[in-house]
Amino acid sequence: MRSALVVGAGPGISLAFARVLAAHDYTVTLASRTPGAELIAEAGRIGARIATADATDAAQVERLFAELDAGGDALDVVLYNASYRVRGPLVGLDPAQVARSLNVTAFGGFLVAQQAARRMLARGSGTMLFTGASASVKGYPESAPFAMGKFALRGLAQSMARELAPRGIHVAHVVID
């Protein structure tokens, strides 16, 4: 059976993707820092598992992948959909919140990709997807932290695609608004 992991799972894009995967006979794990009632209920309806992990914490990401390994899941697909949005005028932004936005949106993507790549390279196959937004290619007023994170995530995906494609790993950054 094919297996998929969705990190940054929530009621929007993540669940829509999980529904499609489940309908195509994937075993799906939905990972969220704080799984909400709607996510838990829908996971039950589609037969997905819930995992709790903060994508910005290297130890928690390693634990998440170790748990999937222990369950016998050889991941075929990983979707990174986590982000943290801070809005406001540049001069008024809280630097700690900007750092958090970059950590969740970009650094978390790196941590998840690194763990996924280690496993996929060992098998010589797999797909990693990163959700972007129009902010991935164009910054908007009062949205600098989101654009910074999404630009970085796009750069990560592009670099990974060039590095990993020759080794059987497909990587894509998908702009979804």
Disulfide bonds with the S-S distance in Angstrom:
none
